Amino acid sequence: MRPGSGGCEHARMVHALEHLVVRHTFRVPSPTGPAGDGASAARRFDAALMTAGFKLSAELIGRLSTLAEPVVVETAVRTLATVREVVGDHVRHNVYFVDFPENVPDTLDFWMECVARAVDDGDARAGTLDQLRAGVLDLLTLPSYGRYLHTYEEMLAAHDELIAAAGDRLTVLHLGGTAEEELTALYLALAGSATPLGEEHLRDLAVLAGHGADGPQPAEIPVRENRAVVNHARLRTGAAPLLDTVTDVLRLACALADGDVTLREPTRFRALSRPFRRLLLAGLDAVVAGSPAKLSDVAAHGEAWKRLGERLHPHEYPWWPHAAEVFAVARGERKVPSFDSRVEELLGRGEVAGAAELLSAAAPGRLFRAVDRLLRTAAEGKERELVLAAVERAAPEVSGRVVLSVREHVQNRAGVDPGARRVFVNRAGKAWVAADTRLPLEDAVRERLISVLDAETRRRLPAPGRLLIDPDVLDVALPLSGRAASAGLGVLPRGSVSPVEGELLRFFTYWREARRTTDHDLSALVLDEDYATVTWLSYTALTDVEGAHSGDITAAPDGASEFIDLRLGAVRGTFVVPQVHVFSGEGFDEVAEGFFGFMLRESAQAGRPFEPRTVRMKSDLRGPGRVALPLAFRRNDEGRWHAHWLHLYLRGTPSANRVEEHRVSIAVLLRGLMGRTPLTVGHLVALMEESGTETTVWDGSTVPEAPVTYIGLERPDGLAPGSRVFTPENLRDLLPA
């Protein structure tokens, strides 16, 4: 190795990691390098960013202007690549109809044109005529259907330049600390998050942990799957893993096998080296020796333990007898009653207060999750009072996220509707609906629970000093789970409501297949106030309500895009529900890349089908099922439109999913969701104000000269040093511990 090459390699690695900082925080780590006059290069950098809907803060321009031009150019190249990917501008968005949204034909006219071309095609003529005689025509057999008939460059030539408008998005990039400071801060924030991370953030944590495992560590890692990722990195640096449950050991084994540390999907364990086998067995032995009761957790993942035991060979290590007990329990050779079975036994005997007392003492978090059932089961009077008293005693021991989750649940348990439906959403975003057969909670019980939960939250909230609030953030749902939102730009947690201002609403989806031919379809369903279908736009209905579909693309070896254009003023209905269907091929979790988003434009703007500065939201599509519902748009009584964030996936059918077949299920799901009230940022702000916090509503331009705590959709430029900032990128940090 040449002298200094190690330092160069480290610098290259840090530069490779900087895109995570920009993507997660919209801060650019402070560039380092020789001084010089970089002002001209900084202005060119700023101009280039604006074409993608981004802009440099005044502080960042000032810093870049003091550096040599090559340093500024290098920073610009890296940063531009990152933000273009964030907004979806890193791929070529072609359309089937070359001058979309103009001149989109009527659906039947278009199909007949495809048939005419096929009849004129010597290779396709005979087969097409045979299908026509049989009375059934497969569009996919027509040579001109579903395939680009022009190049990307030809499509660009058919469109005028975008006319800039005052409403175009401009996301400001701010100056950060040094690269190491920013990477460390991001690592600590993700590793120490009190809410589970989404799949994308969990992957990023793994990358950051590999870089920072031998540096500063969070005081606590409350989410177990985050701990597994960090433990994996700690092993590579020679540090001891953090293990205090048997499931911690199982998750670490999954990480070593590049498996699923969330334990949702089975991991195929591979042969492990002797040092790793010894480490896992020693960890198991220590956990069980310290608390034999933790063996009760084994049954929850019995099959995974049996598979892991085949790789660990615990019988070869008789000096760790407690580790061997884990596998004996998994094989059923030793019976250990689970904690849940003890609770169920008490409930089966009608001892509701006893069950509440056991949960309060040993598992306060589980008590909170079971409180609705316990209160519905408890007899009125003394027994119900004992359950409520157990909840009050346990409240200080329960995580803030669980306290808020139960608060959201309780506020939605008022009254009973004989036709009410419950919407269930699992951790992967898969949704389903069932009849709500629960008895209601009495008003007095609900009010007492709410009072206890609010008091506990208020007690934990830090004193923010002077609070500066963007009013648009008040209806953003609290991120009680990182899986309630997808990674991307302008994405808000499930349940959030945000205003939509603009004349033209344009949806887009992009996918690129990994191994086999794949067809994803973009559709939009229009519903009235009673959730009945008004119309839809899809490849089977290319034009309606002054809207247009860009055309069906049926294969994406090099990537494909579909768009839907709507003039909001022409929509005859209350809801617009965009959706992406897997018609054939790879699902959302299988494609090489897939995302959805929407743009807002003014009617005079023209431009290409995809213009990054008009993109308001872009989110990755990664989830189960064959139908994706990213969000819905709703018009209120005053005629204003708002986005309601869903981040849901429906099972659909194995193939040939179309909006026509899913209209009823989507309407039922939407009705159930709209009947729920999420817990929002406004709830926490109200609790802070009740504690005496001084709150100022931000006017969108001026900022105080003194430090503030700012909560909003984007960080304003020019906040005083020492200010604390909470935006959707780090809103999880606002939740009390």
N, C-alpha and C positions, 0 to 999 in steps of 0.2 A: 504494500500500500504506500502510495506517495505521501510525503509529509503534508499534513493538512487535509488529506482527502476525506478523513472521517468527518471533519467539520463541514466540508462541502456537502457530503451526503446527508448530514443532519439538516443543513439548510434546505436542501432539496425536499426532504421529507416534511419539514415544517411548511414550506410553500405549498406542498401537496395537500396539507391539512387545512390551510387557510380558507379554502372554499367552504369548509364546514362552518367556520366562524361567520363568514358573510351570509351563508344560507340561513343559519339559525338566528342571527342577531342583527343583520343588516349593518354591521360594523366592519370596517376594513382595518385589519391590524396595522399599526403605524409602521410605514415602510422605513427601512434602514438602508443606508448607502451614502456615497459621497454627496457633499453639498453641491449646489449649482442653481441655475436658473431654470426651473421646471415649470414656470407659469404657463408658457404657451402649450406645452404638452398636457398640463392639467386641464386647460380649457378645452383642448381637443378630446381629452378623455371624458370630460363632462358632456360635451356635445354628443359623443358616441353613446354614452349612457342614456341620454334623453330619447334616442330613437327606440330604446327598449323600455322606456317608462321609468327610468331611474335618474338620480341626480346626486352630485356630490354636495355634502354640507359645506358651509363656508369654512369651518374649521379644517375639514379634510383638504379642501382646495388650498388653504393656506399652508398646510404641512407639505403637500406635494410640491408646491411652488418653490420650496427651499431646497429641493433635491435635484440632483443631476437628471437630465432628460431621460437617459436610458433606464434609470430606476423607475421613473414615472411610467414609462412605456411598458416595462415589465409588469408593474402593478396593474396597469390598465388591461393588459392582455389577459391576465389571470382573472381579474374581477369581472370583466365583460363576459368571459366564458361562463362564469358562475351565475351571474344574474340572468343571462339569456336562457340558461337551463332552468332556473327558478320559474321564469315566466312562460316557458314552453317555446322559446324562440331558437332553440338549438337544433331543431329539425326543420325539414322543408314541408310546409303545409300546402299540399296541392289539393285541388278539388276536381270532381268529375266534370261538372259544367264549368267551362273555362272562364266565363265572365260572371259567375255567381256573385251576388244574388240577382243579377239581371238575367233576363231571358231563360229562366228555368221553365221548362215545358210542363204542361199538364201530364199527369202520371200515365194515363192511357196513351196519349200521343207519343210520349217518350218510349213506352214499351213497343208500340207499333213501329216506331222508327228503328228500334233494335231488331225487330223481326224482319223488317224490310232489308236491313243491312245483312242479316244472316242469310236471307233467301238469295241475295246477290253474291254471297260468298260461296265459291265452289265447294270448299271443304265442309261448310256447315249447312248447305242448302238441303241435302237429302234428309238429314236428321231433323232439321227444323220443320220441314213439310210433314214428316211422319208424326211429329208431336202435334202439329196443328190438326191433322186428320183424326188423331186420337182424342182431341179436345182438351188436352192437358199440356201446358207449356212450362218447361223449367227455364226460368230466366238465366240461370247460371250457365246454361249451354250456349247462350247467344254470344258470339265473339266480341261484340262491342259493349256488352253489359258488365259493369263492375270493374272495369280496367281503365286506367288512365289512357286517354286518347291523345294527350298532348304532354309536353315536357313541363317541368316546373318553370323554366325560363319563359316558355310560351305563355303560361298562365300569368306570370308577372307582367308580361308585355301587354296583356289585355286589360290591365287595371291602372288607373291614375294614381298619383302619389296621394298619400293621406294628407288631408288638410288638418292642421293642428287646431284643437279646440280647447277652451279653458277647462273643460271637464275631463281632459285626458289625465290618466293616472301618472303621478310622479312620486316614486318612492325614494326617499332620501337615504343615502348611505352616509354613515357617520364615522368619525375617526375613533378608532379603538386604541387600546394600549399596545404594548409590544405583542408580537406573535405568541410568545410563550405565555404572557399574561392572559391573552384572550383564549388560548387553547386550554389553559388551566382552569379559567373561570367557566368555560363551557363544559369541560369535563366534570367539574364539581357540581354544576347545576344539573346536568343530566343524571349523574351517578346518585346525587342526593335528592332527586325529585321525590316528592311525596305522592305523586300519582304515577301509575304505570305508564310506560312510554309506548308509543305506537311502534309498529314493526320497523319503520324507517329510522326513527330516533334510536331504537335499540341497536340497530346496526351501526349507527354513528357512534354510539357510546362504546361499542366494541373497538372501533378504530381509535377513538380518543383514549380509551383505557390502555391500549397498547403503547401509546405515546406517554401517558402520564401516570402509569401504575406505580412508578418509583418516586413520584413527586408528592405534592400535597394531596391529602385525601379528605373526603367529606367527613364530618363528625359522625354522621349516621347514614346508612343506606337502607331506608325503610322498605323499599320495594324489593322483593326477593329475587325476581328475575334480573333486576339491575345488579344485585349483589353477585349473581352467578356470572354475569359478564365481567364484572370487576375481578372476581376471584380467578377467572380464567387468565386475565392479564397478570394478576399477581403471581400466579404460578410461573409464568414466563420470566418474571424478574427474580424468582427465588424467594418471594415473600410468602408467608403462610396465609392460606385462605381464611375468610371470615365465615365460620360455620357455627350455627347454634340450633339448627333443627336437622332432622334426617333428610328432609326435602331439600335443604341447602346442598347437601352432598349429591343428591340425585340431579339437581339442576346443574351443578358443576360437572358431573359426568356427561350430561347432555352437551354442555358447552365444549368439553374436550372432544366429543364426537361430532362437532359442528351440527348438532341437532337443535331442537326447539326447547329453549330454556323456559318458555312459558308452560311447557308440559301439555299444551293443547294437542299437539301432533306427536305420534310415537317416534322415538329416536332409534335409529339402527346403531347400536353400540358396536364399535370395532375393538380389535385387540389393543390393549393398553400396555405401555411400558411398565416394568416392575416398579420404578419409582412412583408413577402415578397410581398404580394399584395400591401400593403401600400407603400413599398419602390419603386416598379416599377411604380405605379401610380404617386407618388410624383416626381420621376425622369422624367416621361413623361411631367407632368405639368410644371416643371421648364424649360425643353428644349423648349417647344412650347411657353411658356410665354416669354422667352428670345428672340425667333425668330419665329414668326408665319409662316414665309416662309418655315420652315422645315416641315410643314404639307405636302408639295408637295412630300416628300419622301414616304409617306404612301402607295400610290397606287401601288408602285413597289412590295409590299408584302401584298396586300390587304387581301387575303385569310388567311394568317397567323395571321394578326391582328384581323380578325373576330374570329378566333378560340381562340386566346389569350383573347379577350374581354369576351368570355364565362366563362373564369376562373377568371378574375380579378374583374368582377362586378363593373365597374366604376360608375354606377348609385348610388351605395351605398356611394359614397364619393363626395358629391356636392361641397365640398370646394376645389376640384381640377378640375375646369371646363375645363381647357385647355387639360387635359388628356382625358376627354370625347370627345373632338373634334377629337382626333385621330381616335377613333372608329366610329364616325359619318362619317368621310371621308372614312374609310374602307368599311362601309356599303353603301356608295353612297348617304347618306343623306345630305352631304355637298360637294359641288364641289370646288376643289382646283386645279387650273391648275398646272401641273407639270412643272418643269424647262425645261425638254426636249420638252414639247409641245410648250412652248414659243419660243424655238429655231426653232422647225419645222415650226411654224407659220411664222417666219421671212423668213426662207428658201423658204417656199411655196409662199411668195410674191416676191421672187427673191432678197431679201435684205441680200445678203451673207455677206457683210461687217458689217451690223448691227448685224447679228448672231455672227460673230467673235468678235465684240466689247462686246456683252453681255457675251459671254463665257469668254473672257479675264478678265472682271471685276469680274464676280461672280463665275466662275468655270474654272480656268486656266488648270487644269488637263484634263477636258473634251474637252477644246479647242485643246489641243495637240492630244488627241485621234481622234478628228474629222478633223484634219488639212488636211489630204489627200482629203477627200470629199469636204471640203471648197475650196481648191485650184483647184480641178477639176471642181467645179461648178462656181467659180468666173469668171467674164469676164476678158479678158486680159487687162492689163494696170492698171488703178487706183484702181479698185476693188481688183484685185489680190495683188497689192502693199499694200492695207489696211489690207488684211488678214495676209500678211507676217509681217507687222509692229505690228499687234496685237500679233502674236506669239513671236516676239522679246521682247515686253513689258512684256508678261506673263512668259517668261522663268524662271526668278529668283524665281517665286512663285510655280513652278512645282517640284514635287519630282524627285530626281535623277534617280530613277528607271524608271519613265515615260519618262524622257528625253532620257535615253538610249534605252528604248523600241521603241520610235519613231525614234531614229537614226537608229536602226536596220531595222525598217520598210522602211525608206526612202532609205537606201542603196540598197534595193531589188526592187526598183521601177524604175530602169533604163530600157528604151526601152519597146517594147511590142512584144510578141510572139503570133501570131494568135492561136497557139495550147496550150498556157500556161494554167496550172492548178493551182488553189489556194488550199493550204492545210490548213484546219482549225483544231485547237486542242483546246478543251475546258479545263476548269480548272481541270477536272478529268483525262485528258490524252486521252479522246475519240477523234479520228481523222476521218475526212472525206474530200473528195476532190470535188471541183466544178470548172467549167470553169472560167477563169479570164477574165471578160468582161470590166474591168476598162480601161479608157483611161490612157495613160502614163503621168507621170509628166515630164514637160519639163526639160532639163538638167540644165538650168540656175536656175530654181526654186529649183530643188533638191540640187544643189551646194550651194545655199544660205541657205537653211534649214540646210544642213549638217554643214555649217560654224557656224551658230547660235548655233546648238546643241553641237558641239564640243567645242566651246568657253565657253558655260555654264558649260559643264562637266569639262573642264580644270580649270575653275575658282573655282570649288568646291573641286577638288582633293586635299588632304592634301600633304604637302611636305614630302616625305617619307625618306629624307636623302639619304643614300647610298642604292641602290636597288640591291638585289641579285636575279636573275631569273633562275629558272629551265626551259630550252627551251621547254620541253614537255608540259608546262602549257600554252604556248602562244596560242594554238589552242583550249583551253577549253572555251566553251561558258559561257558568264556571266550569273549567276543565277538570271535572272530577275524575276523569280517566283520560290518559293520553290517547286511548284508542277511540275516543269520541270525535276524532278529527283525523284527516289525512294530511300527509306532508304536502307542502306547496306554497303558493303565494296567496295572501288575502283570505286564508282559510280560517273559519271560526268553528268552535266546538258545536257538536250536535245540540239542537235546541235553541241556538242563537238566532236572533232576528236582526237584520241590518237593512237600511234603506237602499233603494235602487233608484237612481236618478239618471234618466237618459231617454232618448226617443226610440233607439233601436237596441234590442237585446239579441246578442248572437252567442249561441252555444257552440262549443267545439269539442271534439274528441280526437285523440291520436292513439294509434297502436302500431306496434311492430312485432310481428310474430317471431318466436324463438326457433321452433323446430318444424312446425307444420302449418299448412295453409289455414288462415284464421280470418274470420269475418265478424267484426263488431259493428253494430248498427246504432246510430244516434237517432233518438226520437224525442218528441215533446207532446205531452198529453195536456189538453185544456179541459178543465172541470168547472162546473158552475158552483154556486155557494152551497148546494146540497150534495156536492161531490159526484154529480152525474156528468157523464162525458158530453162535452160540447163538440170537440173535434180533436184531431191530432195531426202532427207533421212527422213523416217518416219516409222511408223509401217506397212505401205503398201510397203515400199521400204527399206529393212533392210540394204542393202549393195550397194554402188556405189562410184565412184571416190576415191577408196581406203579408204572409210569411212564406219562406221558401227553404227547401232542403237542398243541400249542395250536390246530392247524388250519392248513390250507393257504391262503395268500394268493397270488393269481396275478397281481396287478398292483399297482404301487406308484407312481402318479403323485405322491402326496403322502407316500410312505414307507410301509413295511410291516414288521411284526415277526413272527417265529415263535419259539416256545419249546418246549423239551423238559424235562420234570420227571422226575427219577429219585430213588428212595429207595435209597441205596447199599447198605444192608443187604439189600435184596431182589434185587440183581443176581446172576443165576446165570451167572457167568463171571469171567474174569480181566481182560479189557480192555473198556473203553468208548471208542469212537472217534467223537466228534462230527465232523460234516462238513457243508459247505454245497455244494449242487449248483446249477449254472446250468441250470434246466430249459428256459428259453427267454429270448430277448431279450439284453440287454447282459451282458457278462462283468464280472468283478471290476474290471478296469482301465477299464471304460467307464461304470459307473453313477456318478451324481452323488455318492453316498455309500454306503458299505457297511462293516459291521463285525460282529464276532463276540465273544462273551464268555461267562463263566459266573459264576453266583452260588452261594453256599453259605448254607443256612438251617437253622434248627432246625424241627422239625415243628410246633411251636405258634406259629410267627411269623405265619403267614397273610400279609396284605399284598397289594399289587398284584402283577401278574405281573413287572413290573420295579421293583425297589427299589434305588436306587443305593448305599445303604450296605451292601448284601449282595453287591455286585459285587466279585469277587476279580481278575478279569482282563477287559479289553476291548481288542481289537486291530483295527486297520483291516484290511480285506480288499482288497489290491491286489496282483494277481499274474496270471500267465498261466494258461491252462488253464480248465477248466470245473468242477473239483472242488477245494475247499479243505479242507485238513486242518490246522487250527491246532494241535492237541495231542491226546494220547491219555491215558486214565486207566488205571492198572494197579494191581491188588490184589496185595500181596506175600504171602508165606507166613504172616505174622502177621495177615493180614486188613486191613492198613492200605492206604489208597489214596494214590497219588502221581500227579501230573501229569507227563507226559513231553512236552516241548515240541517241536513238529514244524515249524510254519510252512512247509508244503509245498503245492504245487499239482499236480494231475494233469491230463493232457490232457482226459480224458473224451470225450464225443461232442458234436457240434455242438448237439444239442438232446435233450430228454427224458432227461437224466441222472437216474438213481435209484440209491439205495443197493443195491438188488438186483443191478444190473448191475456194480457195482464191488467187490463183496465179496471176490472172489479177489485182484484186483490190490492192494487195500488190505491184505489179510492178508499177501501176499508182501512188500510194502513194509515193513510193520510188523515182520515177522520179521527182515528185513535190518537195520533201524534198531536194534532191540533187541539185536542181536548186536554192536553197536559200543560202545566206551567213549570218551566225549568227554573232553577235557582240561578240568578244572574249576578253580574258584577254590581248591579244596582243594590242588591241585597247587602253585600259587604259594605258598600259606601254608606248605606242607611245606618248600619250598625256602628260604623266609625263616627258618623255625625251624632248619633245618640250618645256617644262617649265624649262628645265635645270637640271633635275635629273640625277645623275651619275648612270649608270647601268652596272652591271657585270653579265655575263652569268656564272652560276654555272657549275663547271666541274664534279660534281657528287661526289666529295670526300672532297676537302679542303674548309674550311669556314674561313672568315676573323676573326681577333681577336677583332675588334671593333663591336659594335652593328650595325645591318643592318635591313632593311625591306626585308624579304624573301617571295617570291611568288613561289610556286611549288606544285607538286603533293603530296609530303610527307615532313615533317619537318626533316632537317638534324640533326644529333647528333652533339653536341658541339657548337651550336650557342652562341655567347657572350650574357651575361645577358643584358636585356634591348632591345633585338631584337624583332621586330614585325614579326609575322608569319601568312601568309595566305595560307591555303591549301583548297582542296575541302570541308573540314568539316566546314570552316568558311568563304568561299569565298564571301558570301553575305556581310560580313563586309567591303569588299573592295569597294563596290559600294558607290559613293558619296551620301550624304543625300539630 
